[in-house]
Amino acid sequence: MKLVVTIPAFNEEKTIGKVIRNIPRDCCDEVEVLVIDDGSTDKTVERARENGADKIVTFKRNLGLATAFRKGIETALEMKADIIVNIDADGQYDPNEIPVIIQPILEGKADIVLGSRFLGNIEYMPIQKKLGNKLATKITSFLVGIPISDAQTGFRAFTKNAAMKIHVLSKYTYVQETIIQAVYKNLKILEVPCSFRKREGKSRLISNIFTYAIKAGLVIFKTYLDYKPLKVFLFLGGALFLVGLLFGARVLIDFLQTGGVHFLPSAILTAIFLIIGFQIVVLGLIAAMIGTNRRIMEDILYYQKKSRYK
């Protein structure tokens, strides 16, 4: 059983060495550390190499966390990983807890394991980030229909099979997208408590909580739309259609009573809402057909990966 620990890193020269040194090398038959350098301009690569990284992939420029995560998964599969653990380079997650993260996978109880900060111990987290994390988690949990306490965690483990089924398309963040995909691909997700320490310096990903909320929200909406387009379009189109019927009820009642149309603005609004609502429902049907093709393409991609990484 081979474990590959992936560490996306961007300008983390102060902490990445300690993270690598504290990764337990005896929790699997074979353990390797993979660092994805996301265009760092400091000595992140040098510190990673000095402290025992087995492989380092370097981007020429900063491409973002989601791209670094995706590259880490692909490279870990190329390294013949049976289990992949992703952990941040900033030292907020404790690498010594990796055996706890992978235990449900070793026991065959999970395909993906999330290290939950809210089930564990949080040394420090700014109140705005805590509220933002909880809100995004509530939204993600509602959309996928399973209880999740920490959808934002960057400390998570994947089986080889789960890693091959997940296709990260976002360029900003992967945390919500991977959960939504996993649920709709019938992968088993479990959470285990993890500790979360105070960060040294500012966050590279969440420098502005409002910007993060907007971008993460768009990722959640787009990913959900990819897998449940008909449900989304039926809701939007049905809502507009209902509004049109409400406006139209007044016009219809007046017409039946007087034989004429005296509420012309309402009649025009009725027609507009009914037409737009119907068009949105039709778009939903088209999107659902496209979604069917997407699932076929994802199955083909999965089997290609399975053949490539066997």
N, C-alpha and C positions, 0 to 999 in steps of 0.2 A: 504494500500500500504506500503510494507516494503522495506527499503533501507539498504543494507549492504555495508559498505565501506571497501574494502580490502587494506591492506598496507603491501606489501612485504618489509622486513627490514633485513639488514645485517650490524651489528655494527653501528647503528645510534642512540646511546644513547643521543647525544647532541641535536637532532632535533625531534625525534619521539614524545616526550611528547607534544611539541607545536603543532605539526600536529594534534594529537588526540584532544587536547583541542579546537582547532579552527574548528573542524568539526561541522557544524550546525545540531542540533538535532531536528529542527522543520520544515525541508524541506519536510518531508514525515510523514505519520501517525506513523511510527515506524522506528527508525534509530539505527543500531548497527555497532560497529567498530570491524573489524576482523584483527588481526596482524598475518602475517606469518613470523615467525622468522627463517631466513635462516642460522641457525647454528652460530648465533652471539657469540662472545667471550667476549663482553663487557656487559654493563648493559641495553641493549636494552629491554629485556623482563621486567625487573623491572620497567623501566621508562614507558613502555607501560601500565603495570598494574596500576601503581600509577596514571596515567593520564586518566584512564577511559576506557581502551580497554575492550570490552565486551567478547571477546574470543581471545585466543592466541594459535596458532598452532606452535610447535617448531620442527625444524629438528635437528637431532643430529650433523650433519655436513653441511657445505655449499654445496648446490646442484644447485645453480644458479637461476637467475631471472625467467627464463621460467618455471622451476619446481615450484618455489614459487607462481608464477602467476596462474599456473594450479591448484595447491592445494587451492589457495584462491577462485577460481571460484567454485571448487567442494564443498568446505566447506560452501561458501555463499549459494549455492543451498540447501545444507543440512539444513541451517538455515532458509529456506523458504523465501529467498529473491525474491522480484518482480523486483527489480532493483539492479544492482551491479555497484559500482563505484570503479575503481582502481586508487590509488594515491600513489606517491612515499613517502618514509619516510624521505627524506633528506630536506624537507621544501622548495624546489624550486617551487612547485606548491602551490597555495593558496587554502586551504580547504574551505574558505568562498565562493569560486566560484562553489562549488558543486551544488547549486540550479540552476545555469546557465547551467551546464553540463547536468543535468537530465531533464530540461524543455522540450526539443524536444521529449523525451520519454514520459513524462507525457501528452503531447499534441497528442501523437500517430503519430508523424511525422518521427520517426527514431527508428531503432533497436539498432544501435550503434552510440554513439556520441564521437567525438574526440575533446579534448581541444587543439586547435592549437596555438602554441607559436608564429608562424609567422603571424597569423592574429591578435594576441594580442600584448602584450608588453613584450619585453625581456630586463630585467635589465642588464644581463651579460651572454654572451656565447662565449667561446674562438672561434676564427675565424676558426680553423681547424675543430672544432665540428659543427659549423654552416654550413660550406661547406659540411662536411660529411653528416649531417642531410638532407640538401637540395638535395644532389646527391642521397641518398638512397630513399628519398621521390619521386624524379623524376622517378627513376627506378620503384618503386612500383606502382606509378600512371600510368606509361606507360603500365605496365604488366596487370593491372586490367582494364584499359580503362576508369577510372573516374578521375576527377581532385581532387587532395588531396594536401593540403599545408603543412601538418606535419604528415607524416606516423610514425615518431619516438616517438611521444608523449606518455608518461606514464600515462597521465591523461585522462581517458576515461570511458564511461558508457555503460552498456549492459542491455538489457531487459532480463528477465528470459529465454525467448524463444531463444534469440540469444546466451546466455551463454551455453545453452544446445546443440546448433548446432556447437559451436566452439570446436575443439579438438587440443590443442597445443601439438605438437610432438617434437619440438625443445627443447634442453636442455640449450640453450644459451640466446636467446631473443625471445619474443613473438610478438613484435609490428608489424612487417611486415606480419608475418604468419597469425595473426588474421584478418588483412585487406584482404589479398588475399583470405582466406577461406570465409570470409563474403561476398565478391563480388560474388564469384562463387556459393554461396548458396542463392543468391538473397536477402540478408539482406540489408536494407536501412542504409546507413552511412551518417551522417551529421557532419559538423565541427562547432564549436563555438570558438570565441576568448578566450584565457586565458592568464594570466600573468605568467611570468617565472622569478624567482628571482635568485640572485647569490648564488651559493652553498657554504656551509661551509665545507672546506676540499676537498679531492679528490674523484672523482667518483669511485664507487665500480664496475660498469659495464664497463665504458669506460676509463680505466686507460691508455690504449694505443690505439690511434685512428686508427692506421694501423691494429692492431690485430682485433679490433672491425669491421673494414670495411671488412676484409676477412671473418670473422665468420658470420657477418650479410649478406654479399653477398651470402654465401653458403646457408644460411637459405632461402633467397629470391629465389634463383635458385631452390633449392630442393622443396620448397612449390609450386612454379609455375609448376615445372616438374610433381608433383603429380597430378595436376589438368588439365594440358594441355600437356601431354606427346607426343601425336601424332604431335602437332604443333611444338614442340621443335625438335623431331627426324626427321620430314620432312624437317625442315629448315637445320639441320646439314647434313643429308643424301643427300638432294637436292643440297646443296652447293658442297659437294664432287663429286657428280654425274656430276655437271656442269663443275667442274675442269677437270674431266676425259674426258668429251666430248671435251673440249677445246684442251687438249693434243691429243685426238684421231682425231680431225679434220685435224691436220697436217699429221698424219700417213695415214689417209684415202685419202686425196688429193694426197699425194705422191704415194700411191698404185694405184689409178685410173690412174695416169699419166704414171707410170713406170711399173706397174704390179708386183712390189716387195716392201719389207719393208726395208727401208734404215735408219729409225730413231728408232732403237730398244729400246733405253732408253725411248723414248716417248711412244712407244707401251706398254712397261712394266708398266710405270706410269699410262697410260690409263686404263689398266686392273685392277691395284691396286685400283685406285680411284673409278672406276665403281663398283667393287665388294664390297668395304667397304661402299660406298654410299648406295648400294642396301641393304646391311646387316643392316645398321642403320635404314633405312626406315622400314624394317621388324621388327626390335626391337621396333620401334615406334608403329606398329600395335599391337604387343604383349603387350606393356605398356598400350595402350589404352584399351585393353580388361581387363587388371589388374585394370585399373582405374575404369572401370565399376563395377567390384566387390568391389572396395574400396567405391564407392558411395553407393552401397547396404548395406555394412557393417556400414557405417556412418549413414544411415537412421535407421538401426536396433538399433544402439547405441543411437540415438536421441530418439527413441520411448521408449527404456529402461529407459533413463533418465527422460523422460516425465512421465512415470509411477511411477518412484521412487520418484521424487521431486514434485508430484502433491499436 
